[in-house]
């Protein structure tokens, strides 16, 4: 069975709030984190909306030299890691017994694009020597290790929109299996840029809706694409006996983890949800539980026609029709937008908090039911409910699926 593993720290940096309390207040109040793109002129782009982390100041978390030498996705990651560590009570641990798994979907693409412009405008001699360490996907994991002095296992998961959930799941496995006593896990993304907005729009993945108040509407019949967003979230997970011994506040237990692939299409999900259902079933099997225990599903729920219908089919296939129609399902992307490689970690945090606080975040902007999406999506208002067991779904381009299960710690 391995060690029991619990969540003791959470560090969200998101469009609806930074830090546990602001983040949770934003989610349960149905706060919309989506608005006009302000960091650059988007007037010539087909999409003008995004979920931005507004008022974020990296100098609160890093010195000026570090800021200059790192990409914005690393800034978010470091802030989230420090927040989570503080939230966990700054536990003491031998450095070699602490692991890091920190994800991203795209990494330092802003650095890449800026340095490409330098090459074209000023020549190769002016390209920054810090370009490679700033853009590499594992930069956040490396910087976090140096900040905390952790010398245990350290790597980055890159599996598109499933990256963050893979990071949580792989860190959980390392602690459960005795490779580490504690893991700092999570994901970060900072990819809202003219090129990425144009690219996602060209593949018709982004909403064409120009109204921030209705742009991200998962499971609604009028949904037409996701909203690109930025941010990060870290979680501290550790052996339950160790957390108890130090008197740590425990949010929930990490119960299980499942992963799979659709093997169907490089970007489109399997409409039958077959691969996603495999990951859900594996997470439950890993937790040693039957579908009937599930109280809440934090859905991947991107607000695209294909994903939301496919995920609904997957939940029915994995949980059975009766349980699927009973369980509460909500998409916090209706508020945060889609944070790509950070999404799975942010949504794991939301799932854990739903268990600890006894409140299920809503799916906002839900107006028109879709016959292909006929479950209980907790429309528009948070719901007070006892949540003893929750799963968090994450599905990515490449057909990659990751599901993490959580239970009330007892």
Secondary structure as GFF3:
##gff-version 3
##sequence-region A 1 410
A	DSSP	beta_strand	5	14	.	.	.	ID=ss1
A	DSSP	beta_strand	17	18	.	.	.	ID=ss2
A	DSSP	alpha_helix	20	28	.	.	.	ID=ss3
A	DSSP	beta_strand	34	36	.	.	.	ID=ss4
A	DSSP	beta_strand	49	51	.	.	.	ID=ss5
A	DSSP	three_ten_helix	58	60	.	.	.	ID=ss6
A	DSSP	alpha_helix	64	69	.	.	.	ID=ss7
A	DSSP	alpha_helix	72	87	.	.	.	ID=ss8
A	DSSP	three_ten_helix	95	97	.	.	.	ID=ss9
A	DSSP	beta_strand	98	103	.	.	.	ID=ss10
A	DSSP	alpha_helix	109	122	.	.	.	ID=ss11
A	DSSP	three_ten_helix	124	126	.	.	.	ID=ss12
A	DSSP	alpha_helix	131	135	.	.	.	ID=ss13
A	DSSP	alpha_helix	139	148	.	.	.	ID=ss14
A	DSSP	beta_strand	154	155	.	.	.	ID=ss15
A	DSSP	three_ten_helix	160	162	.	.	.	ID=ss16
A	DSSP	alpha_helix	163	176	.	.	.	ID=ss17
A	DSSP	beta_strand	182	189	.	.	.	ID=ss18
A	DSSP	alpha_helix	194	202	.	.	.	ID=ss19
A	DSSP	beta_strand	231	239	.	.	.	ID=ss20
A	DSSP	alpha_helix	240	245	.	.	.	ID=ss21
A	DSSP	beta_strand	252	261	.	.	.	ID=ss22
A	DSSP	alpha_helix	274	287	.	.	.	ID=ss23
A	DSSP	three_ten_helix	291	293	.	.	.	ID=ss24
A	DSSP	beta_strand	296	298	.	.	.	ID=ss25
A	DSSP	alpha_helix	305	319	.	.	.	ID=ss26
A	DSSP	alpha_helix	321	326	.	.	.	ID=ss27
A	DSSP	beta_strand	328	330	.	.	.	ID=ss28
A	DSSP	alpha_helix	333	336	.	.	.	ID=ss29
A	DSSP	three_ten_helix	340	342	.	.	.	ID=ss30
A	DSSP	alpha_helix	343	357	.	.	.	ID=ss31
A	DSSP	beta_strand	359	360	.	.	.	ID=ss32
A	DSSP	beta_strand	383	384	.	.	.	ID=ss33
A	DSSP	beta_strand	389	396	.	.	.	ID=ss34
A	DSSP	beta_strand	400	407	.	.	.	ID=ss35
###
